[in-house]
Amino acid sequence: GENVEQHPSTLSVQEGDSAVIKCTYSDSASNYFPWYKQELGKGPQLIIDIRSNVGEKKDQRIAVTLNKTAKHFSLHITETQPEDSAVYFCAAMGNTPLVFGKGTRLSVIA
Amino acid sequence: KAGVTQTPRYLIKTRGQQVTLSCSPISGHRSVSWYQQTPGQGLQFLFEYFSETQRNKGNFPGRFSGRQFSNSRSEMNVSTLELGDSALYLCASTSGGAYKETQYFGPGTRLLVL
């Protein structure tokens, strides 16, 4: 079945700097890759997703890139703000339900 | 549009008891998926229901079961609770037309088994 690895597990950045979180997946049939943000006491909230017919997608300060050949995808957050502090999860879906990475705890230091 | 709602938000049970959790999807959504979230294992898929039928099942023991009603609301049940069942249980809904649609999560039910 699908296996998703996510790195790093924790990430601290200064406010205004960029943050990058990377994920790899194992199932070449996967073709949908969402990213979720989870704040304390809340459920995961979708922040951006990408499908395999697209290599990059951007939404304001957030971007996701996908390399299907290498089976990895990344989340980029630019101009980080304190409210970006949260746990971020990547996930992959192909012929199976969503499989999540273990999460990255992002801390943005003011 | 109201989001996914889950009740109760917090629950404390003792080993051997059973528990039922409820999830109301976004209006118009017909698919509900359940996940278990723990610090050690992360987010793990339990099962998915679409139009009152279980469409997919994760790798969990038979003590975990679910159902979906005609109004798309879903319940999950855990029987003979074990300490390791302590977790945040999340449900997510989609319109259900195809697998690869955005899943919208509820706030979760935090279950503590003593």
Interface residues (C-beta under 8 A of the other chain):
Chain A: N31 Y32 P34 Y36 G41 K42 G43 P44 Q45 L46 D49 R51 F89 A91 M93 T96 P97 L98 V99 F100 G101 K102 G103
Chain B: V4 S33 G42 L43 Q44 F45 E48 N56 G58 L90 A92 Y99 K100 T102 Q103 Y104 F105 G106 P107 G108
